[in-house]
Amino acid sequence: MIKDIFENKKSISFEVFPPKKDGEFEKAFEILDKMALLKPDFISVTYGAGGSRSGKTVEIASYIQNRLGIDAMAHLTCVGNKKEQLLQVCEALKEQKVNHILALRGDRPRDMSDEQFASRDFAHASDMMLFLKEHTDLHMAGACYPEKHFESFSMEADLNNLKKKQEAGAEFLISQLFFDNDFYYSFLEKAAKKGITVPVCAGIMPITTAKQIGTTVTLSGSAIPKALADIFAAYGDNPDDMRKAGIDYAIRQIRDLQENGVNDIHLYTMNKPRMAAEIMEAIYR
């Protein structure tokens, strides 16, 4: 079980995403083969909003689990799924010997009406977790937000919701990406005071292109510290230099975390094995 990893050593895990088109699976498998050479402790696989790519998530997770021999964790969102749909996906995962999920509410699908959103089966990830705990034997992880979830009105409220995830069966947590470690240290302190006792993996995303500033970073709601903003200003128009500087920033961020007792890192790889390899080499040499 993945939760046992955290008891014995520092861990490094990856996030990957399934291909958008069926014809891209061969390339996706090649990427995963390269990722496997880096020997991550586990690999998580993202999930389309409302289950739009659930079958591809299952297929990729199965390849990781059964062909590569690495623990796979499938993301599972509830915002656009009914109970019956979720159980179907869970059954498909179990058939492929994938026993771990990352339980998420997920982003609201663009074509979901206000009425559909208000009447969904699960308002929160913790609600889905309670349901799955009763109806499956899957091992579950939850998400956490060092700078609080953007929809939460306070950090206190967000931590209360996080406590519900732990009580609903979350065996460990994976954080939203962040770029200022001080936010993370503060979050860990507050979470401990709230009674959060499960392991927490620090989610790190290297920013290697200027395009990421306006997409992933903006959507995450993560603050941009001056040191990272300076990188954008200096190298944003030079792709090669931007890539090198972004990877170096992530390496320095991880090293600082490890020096301050944060032993579990979850790397948002963006399906880039070369980038992941460069980071792994730097932090373990």
KELUMVO-689705 format. One record per residue (C-alpha): residue number from 1; residue in one letter; x, z, y. Coordinates in Angstrom, 2 decimals. Each point is the difference from the previous one (the first is absolute). Layout:
% residues N
<pt k="NUM" r="a" u="X" w="Z" v="Y"/>
...
% end
This chain:
% residues 285
<pt k="1" r="m" u="0.00" w="0.00" v="0.00"/>
<pt k="2" r="i" u="1.19" w="-0.79" v="3.50"/>
<pt k="3" r="k" u="-0.55" w="3.55" v="1.24"/>
<pt k="4" r="d" u="2.74" w="1.22" v="-2.36"/>
<pt k="5" r="i" u="2.58" w="-2.12" v="1.84"/>
<pt k="6" r="f" u="-0.12" w="2.23" v="3.06"/>
<pt k="7" r="e" u="0.99" w="3.14" v="-1.88"/>
<pt k="8" r="n" u="3.47" w="-1.10" v="-0.98"/>
<pt k="9" r="k" u="1.65" w="-2.30" v="2.52"/>
<pt k="10" r="k" u="-0.15" w="-2.06" v="3.14"/>
<pt k="11" r="s" u="-2.36" w="-2.90" v="-0.51"/>
<pt k="12" r="i" u="-0.25" w="-3.49" v="1.43"/>
<pt k="13" r="s" u="-3.10" w="-2.10" v="-0.52"/>
<pt k="14" r="f" u="-1.20" w="-3.37" v="1.25"/>
<pt k="15" r="e" u="-3.23" w="-1.53" v="1.25"/>
<pt k="16" r="v" u="-0.72" w="-3.66" v="-0.76"/>
<pt k="17" r="f" u="-3.04" w="-2.19" v="0.56"/>
<pt k="18" r="p" u="-1.61" w="-2.53" v="-2.36"/>
<pt k="19" r="p" u="0.08" w="-3.73" v="0.77"/>
<pt k="20" r="k" u="-2.79" w="-1.39" v="2.13"/>
<pt k="21" r="k" u="-0.37" w="-3.11" v="-2.16"/>
<pt k="22" r="d" u="-0.10" w="-0.36" v="-3.77"/>
<pt k="23" r="g" u="2.72" w="-2.65" v="0.11"/>
<pt k="24" r="e" u="2.45" w="2.50" v="1.50"/>
<pt k="25" r="f" u="0.15" w="2.35" v="-3.00"/>
<pt k="26" r="e" u="3.19" w="-1.51" v="-1.42"/>
<pt k="27" r="k" u="1.83" w="0.69" v="3.25"/>
<pt k="28" r="a" u="-1.48" w="3.50" v="0.13"/>
<pt k="29" r="f" u="1.31" w="0.75" v="-3.49"/>
<pt k="30" r="e" u="3.46" w="-1.24" v="1.02"/>
<pt k="31" r="i" u="-0.07" w="2.39" v="2.96"/>
<pt k="32" r="l" u="-1.03" w="2.87" v="-2.27"/>
<pt k="33" r="d" u="2.80" w="-0.82" v="-2.44"/>
<pt k="34" r="k" u="2.49" w="0.37" v="2.86"/>
<pt k="35" r="m" u="-1.65" w="3.23" v="1.16"/>
<pt k="36" r="a" u="0.28" w="1.41" v="-3.51"/>
<pt k="37" r="l" u="3.80" w="-0.41" v="0.06"/>
<pt k="38" r="l" u="0.07" w="2.64" v="2.75"/>
<pt k="39" r="k" u="-1.59" w="2.52" v="-2.40"/>
<pt k="40" r="p" u="-2.66" w="1.58" v="2.24"/>
<pt k="41" r="d" u="-1.75" w="3.04" v="-1.41"/>
<pt k="42" r="f" u="-3.38" w="-1.70" v="0.37"/>
<pt k="43" r="i" u="-1.58" w="-2.98" v="1.75"/>
<pt k="44" r="s" u="-3.36" w="0.02" v="1.75"/>
<pt k="45" r="v" u="-2.13" w="-3.12" v="0.35"/>
<pt k="46" r="t" u="-2.32" w="-0.53" v="2.96"/>
<pt k="47" r="y" u="-3.67" w="-0.86" v="-0.23"/>
<pt k="48" r="g" u="-2.11" w="-2.48" v="1.97"/>
<pt k="49" r="a" u="-2.62" w="1.33" v="2.39"/>
<pt k="50" r="g" u="-3.28" w="0.50" v="-1.81"/>
<pt k="51" r="g" u="1.60" w="-0.92" v="-3.31"/>
<pt k="52" r="s" u="0.69" w="-3.59" v="1.05"/>
<pt k="53" r="r" u="3.21" w="-0.10" v="-2.04"/>
<pt k="54" r="s" u="-0.66" w="2.71" v="-2.57"/>
<pt k="55" r="g" u="0.62" w="-2.32" v="-2.96"/>
<pt k="56" r="k" u="3.37" w="-1.00" v="1.39"/>
<pt k="57" r="t" u="0.88" w="3.64" v="0.59"/>
<pt k="58" r="v" u="-0.74" w="0.74" v="-3.66"/>
<pt k="59" r="e" u="2.07" w="-2.96" v="-1.18"/>
<pt k="60" r="i" u="3.02" w="0.90" v="2.14"/>
<pt k="61" r="a" u="-0.23" w="3.68" v="-0.95"/>
<pt k="62" r="s" u="-0.19" w="-0.97" v="-3.67"/>
<pt k="63" r="y" u="3.15" w="-2.12" v="0.29"/>
<pt k="64" r="i" u="1.87" w="2.90" v="1.59"/>
<pt k="65" r="q" u="-1.22" w="2.50" v="-2.59"/>
<pt k="66" r="n" u="0.23" w="-2.06" v="-3.17"/>
<pt k="67" r="r" u="2.60" w="-2.69" v="0.59"/>
<pt k="68" r="l" u="2.40" w="1.82" v="2.28"/>
<pt k="69" r="g" u="-0.46" w="3.49" v="-1.44"/>
<pt k="70" r="i" u="-0.39" w="1.63" v="3.42"/>
<pt k="71" r="d" u="-2.88" w="2.32" v="0.84"/>
<pt k="72" r="a" u="-2.58" w="-1.95" v="1.99"/>
<pt k="73" r="m" u="-2.50" w="1.47" v="2.42"/>
<pt k="74" r="a" u="-2.93" w="-2.16" v="1.08"/>
<pt k="75" r="h" u="-1.53" w="0.50" v="3.42"/>
<pt k="76" r="l" u="-3.76" w="0.46" v="-0.22"/>
<pt k="77" r="t" u="-2.26" w="-0.13" v="3.06"/>
<pt k="78" r="c" u="-3.61" w="1.10" v="0.19"/>
<pt k="79" r="v" u="-1.25" w="-1.29" v="3.35"/>
<pt k="80" r="g" u="-1.52" w="-3.18" v="-1.42"/>
<pt k="81" r="n" u="-0.53" w="1.04" v="-3.61"/>
<pt k="82" r="k" u="-2.96" w="1.44" v="-1.82"/>
<pt k="83" r="k" u="0.47" w="2.61" v="-2.70"/>
<pt k="84" r="e" u="-0.53" w="-2.54" v="-2.76"/>
<pt k="85" r="q" u="2.63" w="-2.33" v="1.45"/>
<pt k="86" r="l" u="2.56" w="2.78" v="0.24"/>
<pt k="87" r="l" u="-0.55" w="1.02" v="-3.60"/>
<pt k="88" r="q" u="0.43" w="-3.62" v="-1.08"/>
<pt k="89" r="v" u="3.35" w="-0.19" v="1.76"/>
<pt k="90" r="c" u="1.05" w="3.35" v="-1.47"/>
<pt k="91" r="e" u="-0.90" w="-1.23" v="-3.48"/>
<pt k="92" r="a" u="2.04" w="-3.16" v="0.54"/>
<pt k="93" r="l" u="2.98" w="2.11" v="1.08"/>
<pt k="94" r="k" u="-0.32" w="2.25" v="-3.04"/>
<pt k="95" r="e" u="-0.11" w="-3.02" v="-2.29"/>
<pt k="96" r="q" u="3.36" w="-1.02" v="1.47"/>
<pt k="97" r="k" u="1.41" w="3.55" v="-0.42"/>
<pt k="98" r="v" u="0.16" w="0.51" v="3.76"/>
<pt k="99" r="n" u="-0.90" w="3.65" v="0.41"/>
<pt k="100" r="h" u="0.78" w="0.70" v="3.67"/>
<pt k="101" r="i" u="-1.90" w="-0.92" v="3.14"/>
<pt k="102" r="l" u="0.48" w="0.57" v="3.71"/>
<pt k="103" r="a" u="-3.49" w="0.89" v="1.20"/>
<pt k="104" r="l" u="-0.78" w="-1.39" v="3.45"/>
<pt k="105" r="r" u="-3.08" w="-0.51" v="2.12"/>
<pt k="106" r="g" u="1.37" w="-3.35" v="1.12"/>
<pt k="107" r="d" u="-0.65" w="-2.11" v="3.06"/>
<pt k="108" r="r" u="-3.53" w="-1.09" v="0.71"/>
<pt k="109" r="p" u="-0.47" w="-3.67" v="-1.02"/>
<pt k="110" r="r" u="-0.65" w="-2.27" v="2.97"/>
<pt k="111" r="d" u="-3.26" w="-1.28" v="-1.48"/>
<pt k="112" r="m" u="-1.38" w="3.48" v="-0.71"/>
<pt k="113" r="s" u="-3.03" w="0.81" v="2.15"/>
<pt k="114" r="d" u="-0.50" w="3.35" v="1.72"/>
<pt k="115" r="e" u="-2.84" w="0.72" v="-2.40"/>
<pt k="116" r="q" u="2.17" w="-0.73" v="-3.04"/>
<pt k="117" r="f" u="2.82" w="2.11" v="1.37"/>
<pt k="118" r="a" u="-2.32" w="2.94" v="0.68"/>
<pt k="119" r="s" u="-1.59" w="-0.18" v="-3.47"/>
<pt k="120" r="r" u="3.18" w="-0.41" v="-2.07"/>
<pt k="121" r="d" u="0.29" w="2.08" v="-3.17"/>
<pt k="122" r="f" u="3.10" w="1.85" v="1.17"/>
<pt k="123" r="a" u="0.60" w="1.05" v="3.60"/>
<pt k="124" r="h" u="3.52" w="1.25" v="-0.66"/>
<pt k="125" r="a" u="2.78" w="-0.42" v="-2.53"/>
<pt k="126" r="s" u="-0.48" w="3.62" v="-1.05"/>
<pt k="127" r="d" u="-3.62" w="-0.81" v="-0.98"/>
<pt k="128" r="m" u="1.21" w="-2.82" v="-2.23"/>
<pt k="129" r="m" u="2.64" w="2.26" v="-1.49"/>
<pt k="130" r="l" u="-2.58" w="2.60" v="-1.01"/>
<pt k="131" r="f" u="-2.07" w="-2.74" v="-1.63"/>
<pt k="132" r="l" u="2.99" w="-1.43" v="-1.90"/>
<pt k="133" r="k" u="1.14" w="3.45" v="-1.05"/>
<pt k="134" r="e" u="-3.38" w="0.46" v="-1.67"/>
<pt k="135" r="h" u="-0.24" w="-3.44" v="-1.58"/>
<pt k="136" r="t" u="3.60" w="-1.00" v="-0.84"/>
<pt k="137" r="d" u="3.27" w="1.57" v="-1.08"/>
<pt k="138" r="l" u="2.12" w="-1.90" v="2.53"/>
<pt k="139" r="h" u="2.80" w="1.74" v="1.85"/>
<pt k="140" r="m" u="-0.62" w="-0.18" v="3.75"/>
<pt k="141" r="a" u="2.10" w="0.06" v="3.15"/>
<pt k="142" r="g" u="-1.25" w="0.10" v="3.58"/>
<pt k="143" r="a" u="1.11" w="-1.24" v="3.40"/>
<pt k="144" r="c" u="1.05" w="2.17" v="2.92"/>
<pt k="145" r="y" u="0.65" w="-0.70" v="3.66"/>
<pt k="146" r="p" u="2.96" w="1.67" v="1.78"/>
<pt k="147" r="e" u="-1.47" w="-0.96" v="3.38"/>
<pt k="148" r="k" u="-3.59" w="0.57" v="-1.24"/>
<pt k="149" r="h" u="-2.45" w="-2.70" v="-1.04"/>
<pt k="150" r="f" u="-0.97" w="-2.09" v="3.02"/>
<pt k="151" r="e" u="-3.71" w="0.77" v="-0.57"/>
<pt k="152" r="s" u="0.51" w="3.76" v="-0.18"/>
<pt k="153" r="f" u="-0.64" w="1.92" v="3.21"/>
<pt k="154" r="s" u="2.75" w="2.57" v="-0.66"/>
<pt k="155" r="m" u="2.92" w="0.77" v="-2.30"/>
<pt k="156" r="e" u="-1.84" w="3.13" v="-1.11"/>
<pt k="157" r="a" u="-2.97" w="-2.05" v="-1.18"/>
<pt k="158" r="d" u="2.31" w="-2.45" v="-1.72"/>
<pt k="159" r="l" u="1.78" w="2.79" v="-1.85"/>
<pt k="160" r="n" u="-3.35" w="1.43" v="-1.10"/>
<pt k="161" r="n" u="-0.85" w="-3.39" v="-1.48"/>
<pt k="162" r="l" u="3.40" w="-0.11" v="-1.67"/>
<pt k="163" r="k" u="-0.66" w="3.39" v="-1.59"/>
<pt k="164" r="k" u="-3.20" w="-1.48" v="-1.45"/>
<pt k="165" r="k" u="2.05" w="-2.75" v="-1.65"/>
<pt k="166" r="q" u="2.24" w="2.57" v="-1.62"/>
<pt k="167" r="e" u="-3.03" w="1.95" v="-1.21"/>
<pt k="168" r="a" u="-1.57" w="-3.23" v="-1.28"/>
<pt k="169" r="g" u="2.96" w="-0.63" v="-2.28"/>
<pt k="170" r="a" u="2.81" w="-1.64" v="1.96"/>
<pt k="171" r="e" u="3.22" w="0.73" v="-1.91"/>
<pt k="172" r="f" u="2.22" w="-1.18" v="2.84"/>
<pt k="173" r="l" u="-0.25" w="-1.73" v="3.36"/>
<pt k="174" r="i" u="1.51" w="-3.09" v="1.61"/>
<pt k="175" r="s" u="0.29" w="-0.10" v="3.76"/>
<pt k="176" r="q" u="-0.96" w="-2.72" v="2.41"/>
<pt k="177" r="l" u="3.06" w="-1.70" v="1.45"/>
<pt k="178" r="f" u="1.67" w="1.75" v="2.92"/>
<pt k="179" r="f" u="3.09" w="-0.61" v="2.12"/>
<pt k="180" r="d" u="0.68" w="3.38" v="1.57"/>
<pt k="181" r="n" u="1.09" w="2.56" v="-2.56"/>
<pt k="182" r="d" u="-0.91" w="2.89" v="2.27"/>
<pt k="183" r="f" u="-3.68" w="-0.87" v="-0.53"/>
<pt k="184" r="y" u="0.55" w="0.20" v="-3.73"/>
<pt k="185" r="y" u="1.78" w="3.35" v="0.09"/>
<pt k="186" r="s" u="-2.76" w="1.42" v="2.19"/>
<pt k="187" r="f" u="-2.63" w="-1.38" v="-2.37"/>
<pt k="188" r="l" u="1.66" w="1.60" v="-3.04"/>
<pt k="189" r="e" u="0.10" w="3.36" v="1.75"/>
<pt k="190" r="k" u="-3.67" w="-0.18" v="0.97"/>
<pt k="191" r="a" u="-1.04" w="-1.23" v="-3.44"/>
<pt k="192" r="a" u="1.80" w="2.90" v="-1.68"/>
<pt k="193" r="k" u="-1.79" w="2.48" v="2.26"/>
<pt k="194" r="k" u="-3.28" w="-1.66" v="-0.95"/>
<pt k="195" r="g" u="0.75" w="0.58" v="-3.68"/>
<pt k="196" r="i" u="1.07" w="-3.52" v="-0.96"/>
<pt k="197" r="t" u="2.30" w="0.60" v="-2.95"/>
<pt k="198" r="v" u="0.21" w="-3.37" v="-1.78"/>
<pt k="199" r="p" u="3.11" w="-2.19" v="0.46"/>
<pt k="200" r="v" u="0.03" w="-2.40" v="2.95"/>
<pt k="201" r="c" u="1.79" w="-3.36" v="0.01"/>
<pt k="202" r="a" u="1.20" w="-1.21" v="3.40"/>
<pt k="203" r="g" u="-1.20" w="-3.56" v="0.64"/>
<pt k="204" r="i" u="2.71" w="-2.12" v="1.62"/>
<pt k="205" r="m" u="-0.47" w="-3.58" v="1.17"/>
<pt k="206" r="p" u="3.02" w="-1.93" v="1.33"/>
<pt k="207" r="i" u="-0.95" w="-2.10" v="3.02"/>
<pt k="208" r="t" u="1.93" w="-3.23" v="-0.49"/>
<pt k="209" r="t" u="-1.99" w="-2.46" v="2.12"/>
<pt k="210" r="a" u="-1.52" w="0.10" v="3.46"/>
<pt k="211" r="k" u="-3.32" w="-1.10" v="-1.52"/>
<pt k="212" r="q" u="-0.37" w="3.34" v="-1.76"/>
<pt k="213" r="i" u="-0.29" w="1.72" v="3.37"/>
<pt k="214" r="g" u="-3.34" w="-1.61" v="0.69"/>
<pt k="215" r="t" u="-1.41" w="0.25" v="-3.52"/>
<pt k="216" r="t" u="0.99" w="2.76" v="-2.39"/>
<pt k="217" r="v" u="1.40" w="2.38" v="2.60"/>
<pt k="218" r="t" u="-2.96" w="-0.30" v="2.37"/>
<pt k="219" r="l" u="-2.54" w="0.40" v="-2.80"/>
<pt k="220" r="s" u="1.76" w="3.09" v="-1.35"/>
<pt k="221" r="g" u="-0.26" w="1.81" v="3.32"/>
<pt k="222" r="s" u="3.58" w="1.25" v="-0.39"/>
<pt k="223" r="a" u="1.94" w="0.92" v="3.12"/>
<pt k="224" r="i" u="3.01" w="-2.14" v="0.90"/>
<pt k="225" r="p" u="2.98" w="2.15" v="1.02"/>
<pt k="226" r="k" u="2.37" w="-1.24" v="2.69"/>
<pt k="227" r="a" u="2.77" w="-0.76" v="-2.49"/>
<pt k="228" r="l" u="-2.27" w="-2.42" v="-1.86"/>
<pt k="229" r="a" u="-1.45" w="-1.47" v="3.19"/>
<pt k="230" r="d" u="3.56" w="-0.72" v="1.13"/>
<pt k="231" r="i" u="0.57" w="-1.95" v="-3.21"/>
<pt k="232" r="f" u="-3.06" w="-2.13" v="0.71"/>
<pt k="233" r="a" u="1.20" w="-0.64" v="3.55"/>
<pt k="234" r="a" u="3.54" w="-0.88" v="-1.04"/>
<pt k="235" r="y" u="-0.58" w="-2.03" v="-3.16"/>
<pt k="236" r="g" u="-3.64" w="-1.10" v="-0.03"/>
<pt k="237" r="d" u="0.92" w="-3.61" v="0.80"/>
<pt k="238" r="n" u="2.81" w="-0.15" v="-2.56"/>
<pt k="239" r="p" u="-1.43" w="0.15" v="-3.56"/>
<pt k="240" r="d" u="3.31" w="0.68" v="-1.77"/>
<pt k="241" r="d" u="1.05" w="2.78" v="2.34"/>
<pt k="242" r="m" u="-3.51" w="1.44" v="0.03"/>
<pt k="243" r="r" u="0.01" w="0.16" v="-3.78"/>
<pt k="244" r="k" u="3.37" w="1.75" v="-0.15"/>
<pt k="245" r="a" u="-0.90" w="2.48" v="2.72"/>
<pt k="246" r="g" u="-3.39" w="0.78" v="-1.55"/>
<pt k="247" r="i" u="1.52" w="0.68" v="-3.41"/>
<pt k="248" r="d" u="2.71" w="2.17" v="1.56"/>
<pt k="249" r="y" u="-2.67" w="2.03" v="1.82"/>
<pt k="250" r="a" u="-1.87" w="0.60" v="-3.27"/>
<pt k="251" r="i" u="3.23" w="1.04" v="-1.74"/>
<pt k="252" r="r" u="0.83" w="2.50" v="2.73"/>
<pt k="253" r="q" u="-3.56" w="1.31" v="-0.12"/>
<pt k="254" r="i" u="0.17" w="0.54" v="-3.78"/>
<pt k="255" r="r" u="3.41" w="1.65" v="0.18"/>
<pt k="256" r="d" u="-1.27" w="2.44" v="2.61"/>
<pt k="257" r="l" u="-3.01" w="0.82" v="-2.15"/>
<pt k="258" r="q" u="2.16" w="0.64" v="-3.05"/>
<pt k="259" r="e" u="2.42" w="2.16" v="1.99"/>
<pt k="260" r="n" u="-2.99" w="2.10" v="1.07"/>
<pt k="261" r="g" u="-1.33" w="0.59" v="-3.49"/>
<pt k="262" r="v" u="-2.45" w="-2.89" v="-0.34"/>
<pt k="263" r="n" u="0.72" w="-1.17" v="-3.53"/>
<pt k="264" r="d" u="-2.73" w="-2.57" v="-0.66"/>
<pt k="265" r="i" u="-0.04" w="-3.38" v="1.76"/>
<pt k="266" r="h" u="-2.64" w="-2.71" v="-0.39"/>
<pt k="267" r="l" u="1.33" w="-3.31" v="1.29"/>
<pt k="268" r="y" u="-2.46" w="-2.57" v="1.32"/>
<pt k="269" r="t" u="1.97" w="-3.00" v="-1.28"/>
<pt k="270" r="m" u="-2.22" w="-2.82" v="1.30"/>
<pt k="271" r="n" u="0.95" w="-1.75" v="-3.28"/>
<pt k="272" r="k" u="3.59" w="-0.44" v="1.19"/>
<pt k="273" r="p" u="2.38" w="0.97" v="-2.82"/>
<pt k="274" r="r" u="3.14" w="-0.87" v="1.95"/>
<pt k="275" r="m" u="-1.00" w="2.38" v="2.79"/>
<pt k="276" r="a" u="-0.83" w="2.72" v="-2.52"/>
<pt k="277" r="a" u="3.37" w="-0.51" v="-1.70"/>
<pt k="278" r="e" u="1.91" w="0.34" v="3.28"/>
<pt k="279" r="i" u="-1.78" w="3.26" v="0.78"/>
<pt k="280" r="m" u="0.51" w="1.38" v="-3.50"/>
<pt k="281" r="e" u="3.70" w="-0.81" v="0.08"/>
<pt k="282" r="a" u="0.43" w="1.71" v="3.36"/>
<pt k="283" r="i" u="-1.81" w="3.22" v="-0.79"/>
<pt k="284" r="y" u="1.49" w="0.51" v="-3.48"/>
<pt k="285" r="r" u="3.61" w="-1.09" v="0.45"/>
% end
